[in-house]
Amino acid sequence: MAIEVGTKLEGKVTGITHFGAFVDLSGGVTGLVHISEIADNYVKDVNDHLKLNDQVTVKVINVDKDGKIGLSIKQAVDKPVEQQTQSRPPRAPRPERSGGDRERFSGGGPSGGQGRGGGGFNRDRGGRSFKPAAGKPSFEDKMSRFLKDSEERISSLKKNTEGKRGGRGAKRV
């Protein structure tokens, strides 16, 4: 009998390891049920779910070129249709954020300018100037704003850590 992916077979558990269980199929062919394919819930120890010589129904999930057969017990169990289509509850829509991030990237921060580029106009590769769509900052505007914020944070970190260097509690001058 040829073993094909998707077929359900009966087998006997012949070995149990920390990573799964070996199942003897018809004709002396053995396949492995990985620990993640034993049950729908978390399996910490295979011995909690299977014992040696247990008769199990398995589904063939893959057959490698070198003859290794991957089996699944949890996929062999027929589930109701509604449980198959929805394994977890739907996510609730995310609430809208306040203007915090939008303000930071829209050029309306403490500097009020357009970042390092100034002027609000950018130049394309041909040297021609263009203006980004109103209300939407361009990538260059976002990037320049990010760089400015990053440099400000780094400089404040350096100021705070410079005084803490040195030994014996004395500040170096």
C-alpha positions as CSV (number, residue, x, y, z in Angstrom):
1,M,0.0,0.0,0.0
2,A,1.4,3.4,-1.0
3,I,1.4,6.0,1.6
4,E,0.1,9.3,0.2
5,V,-0.2,12.8,1.8
6,G,-3.7,13.4,3.2
7,T,-4.6,9.7,3.8
8,K,-5.9,8.6,7.2
9,L,-4.5,5.4,8.6
10,E,-4.6,3.3,11.7
11,G,-1.4,2.6,13.6
12,K,0.2,1.5,16.8
13,V,2.5,3.6,19.0
14,T,5.9,1.8,19.0
15,G,8.1,4.5,20.6
16,I,7.8,7.7,22.6
17,T,10.4,10.4,22.8
18,H,10.5,14.0,24.2
19,F,9.8,15.3,20.7
20,G,7.0,13.0,19.6
21,A,5.9,9.4,19.1
22,F,6.7,6.8,16.5
23,V,3.7,5.0,15.0
24,D,3.9,1.7,13.1
25,L,1.6,1.7,10.1
26,S,0.6,-1.3,8.0
27,G,3.4,-3.2,6.4
28,G,6.1,-2.3,8.9
29,V,6.3,1.3,7.8
30,T,7.0,3.7,10.7
31,G,6.1,7.4,10.8
32,L,6.6,10.2,13.4
33,V,3.9,12.2,15.1
34,H,5.7,15.4,16.2
35,I,4.7,16.7,19.7
36,S,3.0,19.7,18.1
37,E,0.7,17.4,16.1
38,I,-0.6,15.3,19.0
39,A,-3.3,17.5,20.3
40,D,-4.9,20.9,19.7
41,N,-3.8,22.1,23.1
42,Y,-0.2,22.5,24.4
43,V,1.5,19.2,24.9
44,K,4.3,19.4,27.6
45,D,4.9,15.7,27.8
46,V,4.0,13.1,25.1
47,N,3.4,10.5,27.8
48,D,0.4,12.5,29.1
49,H,-1.4,11.8,25.8
50,L,0.0,8.6,24.4
51,K,1.2,5.2,25.8
52,L,3.1,2.4,24.1
53,N,1.0,0.0,22.0
54,D,-1.9,2.6,21.8
55,Q,-4.0,2.3,18.6
56,V,-4.3,5.7,17.0
57,T,-5.7,7.2,13.9
58,V,-3.2,9.4,12.1
59,K,-3.2,11.5,9.0
60,V,-0.1,11.6,6.7
61,I,1.0,15.2,6.4
62,N,4.2,14.8,4.5
63,V,6.5,12.2,3.0
64,D,10.1,13.1,2.5
65,K,12.3,11.9,-0.4
66,D,14.4,9.9,2.1
67,G,11.4,8.0,3.3
68,K,10.5,9.9,6.5
69,I,6.8,10.1,7.1
70,G,5.3,12.9,9.0
71,L,2.0,12.1,10.8
72,S,-0.6,14.1,12.7
73,I,-3.2,12.9,15.3
74,K,-4.9,16.2,15.7
75,Q,-5.5,16.6,11.9
76,A,-7.0,13.1,11.7
77,V,-9.8,14.1,14.0
78,D,-12.8,15.5,12.1
79,K,-13.8,18.8,13.6
80,P,-17.1,20.7,13.2
81,V,-17.1,23.2,10.4
82,E,-17.4,26.3,12.6
83,Q,-14.4,25.2,14.7
84,Q,-12.2,24.8,11.7
85,T,-12.9,28.2,10.2
86,Q,-12.6,30.2,13.4
87,S,-9.9,29.0,15.7
88,R,-9.7,32.2,17.7
89,P,-12.1,35.1,18.4
90,P,-12.0,38.0,15.9
91,R,-9.9,41.0,16.9
92,A,-11.6,44.1,18.1
93,P,-10.8,47.2,15.9
94,R,-8.0,49.4,17.3
95,P,-9.1,52.7,18.6
96,E,-7.8,55.8,16.8
97,R,-4.7,57.4,18.4
98,S,-4.5,60.9,19.5
99,G,-2.4,63.3,17.5
100,G,0.9,62.3,19.2
101,D,2.6,60.4,16.4
102,R,0.8,62.3,13.6
103,E,2.0,65.6,15.1
104,R,5.6,64.4,15.3
105,F,5.7,63.3,11.6
106,S,3.6,66.1,10.1
107,G,6.2,68.8,10.7
108,G,4.2,70.5,13.4
109,G,6.5,70.0,16.4
110,P,8.5,72.4,18.6
111,S,10.6,73.6,15.6
112,G,7.5,74.2,13.4
113,G,9.6,73.7,10.3
114,Q,9.9,71.0,7.7
115,G,13.0,69.4,9.3
116,R,16.4,69.9,7.8
117,G,15.2,70.3,4.2
118,G,13.5,73.6,5.1
119,G,11.1,75.4,2.7
120,G,8.6,72.5,2.3
121,F,9.8,71.9,-1.3
122,N,11.8,68.8,-2.3
123,R,13.8,68.2,-5.4
124,D,13.5,65.1,-7.6
125,R,16.5,63.5,-9.4
126,G,16.3,65.9,-12.3
127,G,16.6,68.9,-10.0
128,R,13.0,69.9,-10.5
129,S,11.1,71.0,-7.3
130,F,7.8,69.5,-6.3
131,K,5.5,69.9,-3.4
132,P,4.1,66.8,-1.6
133,A,0.4,66.3,-1.3
134,A,-1.2,68.7,1.2
135,G,-1.6,67.2,4.6
136,K,0.7,64.2,3.9
137,P,4.3,64.6,4.7
138,S,6.7,63.0,2.2
139,F,9.2,60.3,3.1
140,E,12.0,62.8,3.2
141,D,10.1,65.0,5.6
142,K,9.5,62.0,7.9
143,M,13.1,60.9,7.7
144,S,14.5,64.3,8.4
145,R,12.2,64.7,11.4
146,F,13.2,61.3,12.7
147,L,16.9,62.1,12.3
148,K,16.4,65.4,14.2
149,D,14.5,63.7,17.0
150,S,17.1,61.0,17.2
151,E,20.0,63.4,17.4
152,E,18.2,65.4,20.2
153,R,17.8,62.2,22.2
154,I,21.4,61.1,21.7
155,S,22.7,64.5,22.8
156,S,20.5,64.5,25.9
157,L,21.7,61.0,26.8
158,K,25.4,62.1,26.4
159,K,24.8,65.1,28.6
160,N,23.3,62.9,31.3
161,T,26.0,60.2,31.2
162,E,29.1,62.4,30.9
163,G,28.8,63.6,34.5
164,K,28.5,60.0,35.8
165,R,31.8,58.9,34.5
166,G,34.9,59.0,36.5
167,G,35.7,57.5,39.9
168,R,35.7,58.4,43.6
169,G,32.6,60.6,43.2
170,A,34.5,63.6,42.0
171,K,33.4,65.4,38.8
172,R,36.2,65.9,36.3
173,V,36.6,69.3,34.9
